[in-house]
Amino acid sequence: MQTNSDTQTPQHEPVQQKSRWWLWGVIIVLIILVVILLLMLIGGYGCTSTTTEQGNTTEQMRKDSIAKAERELFIRDSIAIVEREMYVRDSIASIKAMASLELVQTWSKIPGDAGEYTIPYTLVSPHEELIVAAVSNNQEWINIDNVDIDNTTIHFSTTENILTDDRAGSITISYGEKEYIYVVVQTINNVFDASPTGTIDGHEYVDLGLSVKWATCNVGANNPEESGDYFAWGETKTKEIYTVDTHDKSLREIDFFNSDIDGDVDHDAATANWGGRWRMPTDKEVDELVKKCDWEVTKINGINGYKVTSKANGNSIFLPFGGARDKSLLGYNVAGGYWSASRNITVCGYALYINSKEVKTTFIDPASGFTVRAVIK
């Protein structure tokens, strides 16, 4: 019996050992699984942290880049603003330094009647405002009408000078830091006393100390500055048109060659219209007036003409620039033509021609419409 007992006991030990090994195996496997799980968890956290850190780094870099760009832009704009301000400041300084105006002239003498005039000028650097003011004596007779920069002219007007002396004034032109003075002198309007020496047959005359006395005004006029009537040579009436076709044909025939018509009531315009001893001057009497008198361009009441002053006694008459007529009035207030009673062999009338530059005697086609200044012994 003992032998059997001893024999059975060893048979159960391997089973128990196997059970223990299996248990340890399971535990080891669980431990390994736990370790693996922990490692996986730790690894996942690490990856997430790295990703977050990388994201944060990228965002920061982006913000830094924007901030840098904005800073650079600010610096660049600041520099540009400073440079622009310096440029503008320097440009203004340069403009002020260069600002200048050049007058074409700085003095002007104008006639005595009211009128409109201009001052030409040149803007060298047109950046400053042009300021113009007028100062005058005697009365405020200079008026600034317009300053036209485009046309480079300053427009001004004057009132009539009714004083007995010339008057002066000035126009001050301010441009930038400079001033320019434009001096204006206005002559007197009535430049001499046209009082007559006497009256014959209702018409006044002036004794110039010559061979004949000269009327104070033209035939058909009431005052010295008036043109009066216009006549073709040898005709005694006025008409609308003065041409060869309207001229008296008989006056162009040989009977009138190299002849004088003074005192001929049928052909002398002065005798026919004023009567008595009044007549047209001959060529010799016209030449005497030209040579024995001083001639000065002047005006009366706005009408241009000549003050004719005797060298013998200082008395004067006024011959206006009455112009001439053909189909219309020509050269009024610019020139004048005065018939004499003489004509030459070439069928031309002897006449006195005057303008602001010359006084001369010449032969003109007799069909022309000229004025007549009468004379008397």
PyMOL commands that set and color helices and strands:
alter all, ss='L'
color gray80, all
select helices_A, chain A and resi 2-98+244-246+249-252+254-256+269-274+283-291
alter helices_A, ss='H'
color red, helices_A
select strands_A, chain A and resi 101-103+107-110+115-123+130-136+142-148+153-158+167-175+178-186+198-200+203-206+213-215+293-300+303-310+316-320+324-325+329-330+335-343+349-355+359-364+375-376
alter strands_A, ss='S'
color yellow, strands_A
deselect
rebuild
show_as cartoon
